[in-house]
């Protein structure tokens, strides 16, 4: 059993979705590592990704599954979700 980690957002108003990379491009500095919602778009931010990764480790899950890694920003960026996973392990 693995924990799924979405790298996209979903609008509560329209159901529309945006990639995490889209959100970074659109909102830049407004997105902090603890942000999980902006402009009615909800997503798993940096700290939530770390929290879920730690939960999977501490509770003996088989790991985490990313949907989809191509929706992240480059791992050298401090707000990268892949980087959040790496820092959590």
JODA-V900909 format. One record per backbone hydrogen bond with DSSP energy under -1.0 kcal/mol. NH is the residue of the N-H (numbers start at 0). CO is the residue of the C=O. E is the energy in kcal/mol with one decimal. If there is no record, write none. Layout:
NH;CO;E
NH;CO;E
This chain:
2;62;-2.4
4;64;-3.4
6;66;-3.1
8;17;-3.4
9;41;-2.1
10;15;-3.4
11;39;-2.5
14;10;-1.2
17;8;-1.1
19;6;-2.1
20;70;-2.2
22;18;-2.1
23;19;-2.2
24;20;-2.4
25;21;-2.5
26;22;-2.9
27;23;-2.0
29;26;-2.7
30;27;-1.7
34;31;-1.3
37;40;-2.1
40;37;-1.9
41;9;-2.5
42;35;-2.6
46;32;-2.6
48;44;-2.7
49;45;-2.0
50;46;-2.4
51;47;-2.6
52;48;-2.2
53;49;-2.6
54;50;-2.1
55;51;-2.3
56;52;-2.1
57;53;-3.0
58;54;-1.8
59;56;-1.1
60;55;-2.2
61;0;-3.5
64;2;-2.9
66;4;-2.5
70;67;-2.5
71;68;-1.6
76;73;-2.4
79;76;-2.0
83;79;-1.5
84;80;-1.9
85;81;-2.2
86;82;-2.6
87;83;-1.6
88;84;-1.3
